[in-house]
Amino acid sequence: MMHETLDITRSQTGIDGVSWNILGQIYVPKQVSDDSICWHATFPVETFVPTHMHPKQDEYIFVLDGRIDLLLDGKKTHASTGDLVRMPRGIPHAFFNNTGEPVTALFWAAPAGKLLELYRRIHNMSSPAEVVKVAREYDVLFAPPISSAA
């Protein structure tokens, strides 16, 4: 079991100095316990996460700076600075940076499930098809990718 610890994860750092390159996006882990996982994400221009779902986790995005285009259960929408996106388990979702500017957001999922292990495994993986294949082993189920929610 992994229990929460009393500590501060400082700005610009991740737990144990870690950051992950997930298909060009930078994820910096800020908190991990059995109950939840939290990471800071930077989405460079034209990056996206294709439609997927978490059958065993709820996921949240708090947009820190910019705008994220979304597909939430097949419906197009967007979230901007200060917005919170709630994605209950089992609901397909995808997010895209179509703005021409980098976007930053704070993500978290509850419970943590196998996301920590997934991000460790797909760090620096260059093939989207391989990421999609591997993710199934960690309870993240991807649909065929698309290029834009706009």
GROMACS elastic network, one bead per residue, 0.5 to 0.9 nm:
[ bonds ]
;  ai    aj funct       b0    kb
    1    33     6  0.80851   500
    1    34     6  0.65344   500
    2    32     6  0.77632   500
    2    34     6  0.52424   500
    2    35     6  0.84572   500
    3    32     6  0.81843   500
    3    33     6  0.50815   500
    3    34     6  0.62989   500
    3    35     6  0.79558   500
    4    31     6  0.80760   500
    4    32     6  0.70521   500
    4    33     6  0.51890   500
    4    34     6  0.79273   500
    4    35     6  0.82561   500
    5    31     6  0.88698   500
    5    32     6  0.88925   500
    5    33     6  0.82629   500
    8    30     6  0.88439   500
    9    12     6  0.88053   500
    9    13     6  0.67778   500
    9    14     6  0.65463   500
    9    15     6  0.65116   500
    9    29     6  0.89577   500
    9    30     6  0.59240   500
    9    31     6  0.76322   500
   10    13     6  0.56468   500
   10    14     6  0.75090   500
   10    15     6  0.88685   500
   10    30     6  0.84637   500
   11    14     6  0.81762   500
   12    28     6  0.84299   500
   13    16     6  0.81806   500
   13    17     6  0.57496   500
   13    18     6  0.74168   500
   13    19     6  0.80237   500
   13    28     6  0.70981   500
   13    29     6  0.82980   500
   13    30     6  0.78820   500
   14    18     6  0.50917   500
   14    19     6  0.62208   500
   14    27     6  0.88271   500
   14    28     6  0.50695   500
   14    30     6  0.53654   500
   14    31     6  0.84083   500
   14    39     6  0.82142   500
   14    40     6  0.85220   500
   15    18     6  0.58451   500
   15    19     6  0.83904   500
   15    28     6  0.77847   500
   15    29     6  0.57766   500
   15    30     6  0.57487   500
   15    31     6  0.70445   500
   15    32     6  0.85336   500
   16    29     6  0.89350   500
   17    28     6  0.85989   500
   17    29     6  0.88767   500
   18    27     6  0.89211   500
   18    28     6  0.65081   500
   18    29     6  0.69408   500
   19    26     6  0.67511   500
   19    27     6  0.56823   500
   19    29     6  0.66613   500
   19   123     6  0.86616   500
   20    25     6  0.80105   500
   20    26     6  0.56531   500
   20    27     6  0.50934   500
   20    28     6  0.63545   500
   20    29     6  0.83110   500
   20   119     6  0.68898   500
   20   120     6  0.72740   500
   20   122     6  0.83939   500
   20   123     6  0.52021   500
   20   124     6  0.72654   500
   21    24     6  0.57193   500
   21    25     6  0.56221   500
   21    27     6  0.65219   500
   21   119     6  0.86754   500
   21   122     6  0.81788   500
   21   123     6  0.51695   500
   21   124     6  0.52552   500
   21   125     6  0.80487   500
   22    25     6  0.50777   500
   22    26     6  0.62121   500
   22    27     6  0.70592   500
   22   119     6  0.74282   500
   22   122     6  0.66030   500
   22   123     6  0.54736   500
   22   124     6  0.62095   500
   22   125     6  0.71094   500
   22   126     6  0.83864   500
   22   131     6  0.89732   500
   23    26     6  0.83641   500
   23    47     6  0.81938   500
   23    48     6  0.88398   500
   23    49     6  0.89450   500
   23   122     6  0.85162   500
   23   123     6  0.80028   500
   23   124     6  0.69303   500
   23   125     6  0.67939   500
   23   126     6  0.61645   500
   23   127     6  0.78224   500
   23   128     6  0.71721   500
   23   131     6  0.86911   500
   24    43     6  0.77467   500
   24    44     6  0.72816   500
   24    47     6  0.71740   500
   24   124     6  0.82746   500
   24   126     6  0.86480   500
   25    41     6  0.69510   500
   25    42     6  0.57604   500
   25    43     6  0.51091   500
   25    44     6  0.64348   500
   25    47     6  0.71112   500
   25    48     6  0.83488   500
   26    40     6  0.79941   500
   26    41     6  0.55923   500
   26    42     6  0.51717   500
   26    43     6  0.69491   500
   26    44     6  0.85162   500
   27    39     6  0.60555   500
   27    40     6  0.56078   500
   27    42     6  0.66534   500
   27    43     6  0.89814   500
   27   119     6  0.85349   500
   28    38     6  0.85979   500
   28    39     6  0.52135   500
   28    40     6  0.50330   500
   28    41     6  0.64500   500
   28    42     6  0.87108   500
   29    32     6  0.75154   500
   29    37     6  0.77264   500
   29    38     6  0.60639   500
   29    40     6  0.64366   500
   29    41     6  0.88120   500
   29   116     6  0.85679   500
   30    37     6  0.77687   500
   30    38     6  0.54589   500
   30    39     6  0.50590   500
   30    40     6  0.68408   500
   31    36     6  0.76785   500
   31    37     6  0.55170   500
   31    38     6  0.50040   500
   31    39     6  0.69416   500
   31   108     6  0.88030   500
   32    35     6  0.79577   500
   32    36     6  0.60289   500
   32    38     6  0.64821   500
   32    39     6  0.88453   500
   32   112     6  0.71351   500
   32   116     6  0.77957   500
   33    36     6  0.54265   500
   33    37     6  0.62972   500
   33   111     6  0.82918   500
   33   112     6  0.66376   500
   34    37     6  0.78336   500
   34   110     6  0.83472   500
   34   111     6  0.62069   500
   34   112     6  0.54447   500
   34   113     6  0.70264   500
   35   109     6  0.85945   500
   35   110     6  0.57897   500
   35   112     6  0.56418   500
   35   113     6  0.81842   500
   36   108     6  0.68641   500
   36   109     6  0.55272   500
   36   113     6  0.78532   500
   37   107     6  0.82691   500
   37   108     6  0.53815   500
   37   109     6  0.54628   500
   37   110     6  0.66928   500
   37   111     6  0.72850   500
   37   113     6  0.84332   500
   37   115     6  0.76579   500
   37   116     6  0.75986   500
   38   106     6  0.71438   500
   38   107     6  0.55852   500
   38   109     6  0.66332   500
   38   110     6  0.89785   500
   38   112     6  0.85274   500
   39   105     6  0.84973   500
   39   106     6  0.58671   500
   39   107     6  0.53072   500
   39   108     6  0.62788   500
   40   104     6  0.72813   500
   40   105     6  0.59118   500
   40   107     6  0.62200   500
   40   108     6  0.87668   500
   41   103     6  0.81394   500
   41   104     6  0.56055   500
   41   105     6  0.53122   500
   41   106     6  0.61461   500
   41   107     6  0.70415   500
   42   102     6  0.68421   500
   42   103     6  0.57646   500
   42   105     6  0.67001   500
   43    46     6  0.80513   500
   43    47     6  0.60275   500
   43    48     6  0.74902   500
   43    96     6  0.83451   500
   43    97     6  0.65799   500
   43   101     6  0.87740   500
   43   102     6  0.55785   500
   43   103     6  0.50647   500
   43   104     6  0.62440   500
   43   105     6  0.83323   500
   44    47     6  0.58418   500
   44    48     6  0.88937   500
   44    97     6  0.72596   500
   44   100     6  0.85033   500
   44   101     6  0.70186   500
   44   103     6  0.65807   500
   44   104     6  0.87732   500
   45    48     6  0.89299   500
   45    97     6  0.58739   500
   45    98     6  0.66910   500
   45    99     6  0.68968   500
   45   100     6  0.52867   500
   45   101     6  0.54906   500
   45   102     6  0.53526   500
   45   103     6  0.78010   500
   46    96     6  0.71686   500
   46    97     6  0.53073   500
   46    98     6  0.55146   500
   46    99     6  0.77280   500
   46   100     6  0.71457   500
   46   101     6  0.86911   500
   46   102     6  0.87616   500
   46   147     6  0.88071   500
   46   148     6  0.88054   500
   47    95     6  0.87739   500
   47    96     6  0.61396   500
   47    97     6  0.55988   500
   47    98     6  0.77820   500
   47   147     6  0.88487   500
   48    94     6  0.75906   500
   48    95     6  0.55994   500
   48    97     6  0.60852   500
   48    98     6  0.86168   500
   48   147     6  0.75816   500
   48   148     6  0.79632   500
   49    52     6  0.80872   500
   49    93     6  0.88251   500
   49    94     6  0.55985   500
   49    95     6  0.53800   500
   49    96     6  0.64762   500
   49   145     6  0.82044   500
   50    93     6  0.77557   500
   50    94     6  0.50183   500
   50    95     6  0.67915   500
   50    96     6  0.80778   500
   50   142     6  0.70763   500
   50   143     6  0.72557   500
   50   144     6  0.74560   500
   50   146     6  0.62233   500
   50   147     6  0.77841   500
   50   148     6  0.89298   500
   51    71     6  0.75157   500
   51    72     6  0.88188   500
   51    74     6  0.89584   500
   51    92     6  0.61236   500
   51    93     6  0.50938   500
   51    95     6  0.77728   500
   51   141     6  0.85890   500
   51   142     6  0.58561   500
   51   143     6  0.54312   500
   51   144     6  0.72358   500
   51   145     6  0.64440   500
   51   146     6  0.77070   500
   52    91     6  0.82821   500
   52    92     6  0.52772   500
   52    93     6  0.56056   500
   52    94     6  0.64342   500
   52   140     6  0.67621   500
   52   141     6  0.52806   500
   52   143     6  0.56831   500
   52   144     6  0.87659   500
   52   145     6  0.89752   500
   53    57     6  0.87595   500
   53    87     6  0.89309   500
   53    89     6  0.70132   500
   53    90     6  0.56792   500
   53    91     6  0.57968   500
   53    93     6  0.62667   500
   53    94     6  0.86458   500
   53   139     6  0.85359   500
   53   140     6  0.59275   500
   53   141     6  0.53724   500
   53   142     6  0.66091   500
   53   143     6  0.85130   500
   54    57     6  0.53808   500
   54    58     6  0.71695   500
   54    59     6  0.79865   500
   54    88     6  0.83058   500
   54    89     6  0.53506   500
   54    90     6  0.55688   500
   54    91     6  0.74144   500
   54    92     6  0.78975   500
   54   139     6  0.62982   500
   54   140     6  0.50967   500
   54   141     6  0.65415   500
   55    58     6  0.84008   500
   55    88     6  0.88786   500
   55    89     6  0.51365   500
   55    91     6  0.78693   500
   55   139     6  0.68325   500
   55   140     6  0.73709   500
   55   141     6  0.79604   500
   56    89     6  0.57930   500
   56    90     6  0.72382   500
   56   110     6  0.84918   500
   56   111     6  0.76858   500
   56   113     6  0.74377   500
   56   139     6  0.73005   500
   56   140     6  0.88478   500
   57    87     6  0.89555   500
   57    88     6  0.71631   500
   57    90     6  0.78534   500
   57   109     6  0.61343   500
   57   110     6  0.53080   500
   57   111     6  0.56732   500
   57   112     6  0.73398   500
   57   113     6  0.71575   500
   57   139     6  0.89797   500
   58    86     6  0.76659   500
   58    87     6  0.58680   500
   58    90     6  0.82237   500
   58   108     6  0.83930   500
   58   109     6  0.54869   500
   58   110     6  0.53767   500
   58   111     6  0.73180   500
   59    85     6  0.82975   500
   59    86     6  0.63401   500
   59    87     6  0.51123   500
   59    88     6  0.63709   500
   59    89     6  0.72263   500
   59   107     6  0.72803   500
   59   108     6  0.57582   500
   59   110     6  0.66115   500
   60    84     6  0.69725   500
   60    85     6  0.54847   500
   60    87     6  0.59923   500
   60    88     6  0.84223   500
   60   106     6  0.81289   500
   60   107     6  0.55387   500
   60   108     6  0.53034   500
   60   109     6  0.62498   500
   60   110     6  0.87882   500
   61    79     6  0.89917   500
   61    83     6  0.80858   500
   61    84     6  0.56141   500
   61    86     6  0.68564   500
   61    87     6  0.84431   500
   61   105     6  0.64064   500
   61   106     6  0.57112   500
   61   108     6  0.67297   500
   62    79     6  0.86903   500
   62    80     6  0.88875   500
   62    81     6  0.79372   500
   62    82     6  0.65927   500
   62    83     6  0.58370   500
   62    85     6  0.64033   500
   62    86     6  0.89828   500
   62   104     6  0.89197   500
   62   105     6  0.55155   500
   62   106     6  0.50829   500
   62   107     6  0.63825   500
   62   108     6  0.87301   500
   63    66     6  0.69681   500
   63    67     6  0.72806   500
   63    68     6  0.77408   500
   63    79     6  0.69531   500
   63    80     6  0.60180   500
   63    82     6  0.55045   500
   63    83     6  0.56259   500
   63    84     6  0.65343   500
   63    85     6  0.81730   500
   63   103     6  0.79435   500
   63   104     6  0.63947   500
   63   106     6  0.64465   500
   63   107     6  0.85588   500
   64    67     6  0.89889   500
   64    80     6  0.80706   500
   64    81     6  0.52231   500
   64    82     6  0.60394   500
   64    83     6  0.81578   500
   64   103     6  0.77639   500
   64   104     6  0.54376   500
   64   106     6  0.68292   500
   65    80     6  0.72748   500
   65    82     6  0.76975   500
   65   102     6  0.83406   500
   65   103     6  0.56724   500
   65   104     6  0.52293   500
   65   105     6  0.67852   500
   66    79     6  0.84543   500
   66    80     6  0.57105   500
   66    81     6  0.54510   500
   66    97     6  0.88405   500
   66    99     6  0.79272   500
   66   101     6  0.74874   500
   66   102     6  0.72009   500
   66   104     6  0.67406   500
   66   105     6  0.84846   500
   67    78     6  0.68135   500
   67    79     6  0.56068   500
   67    81     6  0.64630   500
   67    96     6  0.89228   500
   67    97     6  0.71396   500
   67    98     6  0.82990   500
   67    99     6  0.69037   500
   67   101     6  0.89165   500
   67   103     6  0.65179   500
   67   104     6  0.86868   500
   68    77     6  0.87209   500
   68    78     6  0.55453   500
   68    79     6  0.53432   500
   68    80     6  0.64410   500
   68    95     6  0.62799   500
   68    96     6  0.57119   500
   68    97     6  0.54261   500
   68    98     6  0.74846   500
   68    99     6  0.79458   500
   68   103     6  0.72618   500
   69    76     6  0.74480   500
   69    77     6  0.60559   500
   69    79     6  0.65828   500
   69    80     6  0.87913   500
   69    94     6  0.83600   500
   69    95     6  0.56465   500
   69    96     6  0.50569   500
   69    97     6  0.63379   500
   69    98     6  0.69987   500
   69    99     6  0.86833   500
   69   148     6  0.81782   500
   69   149     6  0.59261   500
   69   150     6  0.67807   500
   70    75     6  0.79105   500
   70    76     6  0.57706   500
   70    77     6  0.52225   500
   70    78     6  0.52689   500
   70    79     6  0.75095   500
   70    93     6  0.71424   500
   70    94     6  0.55894   500
   70    96     6  0.62948   500
   70   148     6  0.89022   500
   70   149     6  0.60278   500
   70   150     6  0.83807   500
   71    74     6  0.54219   500
   71    75     6  0.52123   500
   71    77     6  0.63409   500
   71    78     6  0.82210   500
   71    92     6  0.79459   500
   71    93     6  0.53140   500
   71    94     6  0.50840   500
   71    95     6  0.64913   500
   71    96     6  0.87196   500
   71   149     6  0.62403   500
   72    75     6  0.51824   500
   72    76     6  0.66213   500
   72    77     6  0.74004   500
   72    87     6  0.76374   500
   72    91     6  0.74249   500
   72    92     6  0.63096   500
   72    94     6  0.67742   500
   72    95     6  0.87119   500
   73    76     6  0.86608   500
   73    91     6  0.57966   500
   73    92     6  0.50234   500
   73    93     6  0.58814   500
   73    94     6  0.88746   500
   74    92     6  0.73015   500
   74    93     6  0.74043   500
   74    94     6  0.89943   500
   75    93     6  0.89929   500
   76   149     6  0.62415   500
   76   150     6  0.73722   500
   77   149     6  0.80197   500
   77   150     6  0.84725   500
   78    95     6  0.86897   500
   78   149     6  0.89397   500
   79    82     6  0.82580   500
   79    83     6  0.56887   500
   79    84     6  0.73851   500
   79    85     6  0.70783   500
   80    83     6  0.55564   500
   80    84     6  0.86109   500
   81    84     6  0.88141   500
   81   104     6  0.89115   500
   81   105     6  0.85736   500
   87    90     6  0.85331   500
   87    91     6  0.66174   500
   87    92     6  0.82602   500
   87    93     6  0.73835   500
   88    91     6  0.59379   500
   89    92     6  0.84828   500
   92   141     6  0.89221   500
   92   142     6  0.86413   500
   92   143     6  0.85738   500
   94   149     6  0.81331   500
   95   148     6  0.85230   500
   95   149     6  0.74805   500
   96    99     6  0.88433   500
   96   147     6  0.81065   500
   96   148     6  0.64261   500
   96   149     6  0.65664   500
   96   150     6  0.85785   500
   97   100     6  0.75144   500
   97   101     6  0.78688   500
   97   102     6  0.75147   500
   97   103     6  0.69253   500
   97   148     6  0.84814   500
   98   101     6  0.80534   500
   98   148     6  0.74247   500
   98   149     6  0.83225   500
   98   150     6  0.75242   500
   99   102     6  0.77665   500
   99   103     6  0.83629   500
  108   112     6  0.83665   500
  109   112     6  0.58209   500
  109   113     6  0.83722   500
  109   115     6  0.84862   500
  110   113     6  0.75268   500
  112   115     6  0.62014   500
  112   116     6  0.74822   500
  113   116     6  0.78297   500
  113   117     6  0.88901   500
  113   138     6  0.78975   500
  113   139     6  0.79336   500
  114   117     6  0.54474   500
  114   118     6  0.61970   500
  114   119     6  0.88381   500
  114   137     6  0.88197   500
  114   138     6  0.52930   500
  114   139     6  0.70841   500
  114   140     6  0.88731   500
  115   119     6  0.60869   500
  115   120     6  0.84749   500
  115   138     6  0.67731   500
  115   139     6  0.83367   500
  115   140     6  0.84041   500
  116   119     6  0.53870   500
  116   120     6  0.62637   500
  116   121     6  0.86919   500
  117   120     6  0.51290   500
  117   121     6  0.61829   500
  117   122     6  0.87640   500
  117   138     6  0.76305   500
  118   121     6  0.51184   500
  118   122     6  0.61763   500
  118   123     6  0.84442   500
  118   134     6  0.79763   500
  118   135     6  0.66435   500
  118   137     6  0.83572   500
  118   138     6  0.60232   500
  118   140     6  0.89291   500
  119   122     6  0.52759   500
  119   123     6  0.58019   500
  120   123     6  0.54840   500
  121   124     6  0.85656   500
  121   125     6  0.80688   500
  121   134     6  0.84465   500
  122   125     6  0.50852   500
  122   126     6  0.85481   500
  122   130     6  0.86343   500
  122   131     6  0.63085   500
  122   134     6  0.78885   500
  122   135     6  0.84581   500
  123   126     6  0.87759   500
  125   128     6  0.78854   500
  125   130     6  0.77272   500
  125   131     6  0.70718   500
  126   129     6  0.89696   500
  126   130     6  0.80715   500
  126   131     6  0.82205   500
  127   130     6  0.51981   500
  127   131     6  0.64059   500
  127   132     6  0.87792   500
  128   131     6  0.50257   500
  128   132     6  0.62169   500
  128   133     6  0.86353   500
  128   145     6  0.88475   500
  129   132     6  0.51704   500
  129   133     6  0.62614   500
  129   134     6  0.87088   500
  130   133     6  0.50170   500
  130   134     6  0.60552   500
  130   135     6  0.84410   500
  131   134     6  0.51849   500
  131   135     6  0.59302   500
  131   136     6  0.89506   500
  132   135     6  0.52849   500
  132   136     6  0.70209   500
  132   140     6  0.84032   500
  132   141     6  0.75656   500
  132   142     6  0.59497   500
  132   143     6  0.84350   500
  132   144     6  0.87980   500
  133   136     6  0.59996   500
  133   137     6  0.79134   500
  133   141     6  0.88023   500
  133   142     6  0.83821   500
  134   137     6  0.57248   500
  134   138     6  0.74024   500
  134   140     6  0.88971   500
  135   138     6  0.52126   500
  135   139     6  0.65767   500
  135   140     6  0.51863   500
  135   141     6  0.66074   500
  135   142     6  0.77123   500
  136   139     6  0.52249   500
  136   140     6  0.52656   500
  136   141     6  0.54256   500
  136   142     6  0.77539   500
  137   140     6  0.75534   500
  137   141     6  0.89311   500
  138   141     6  0.85856   500
  142   145     6  0.78217   500
  143   146     6  0.89865   500
  146   149     6  0.81055   500
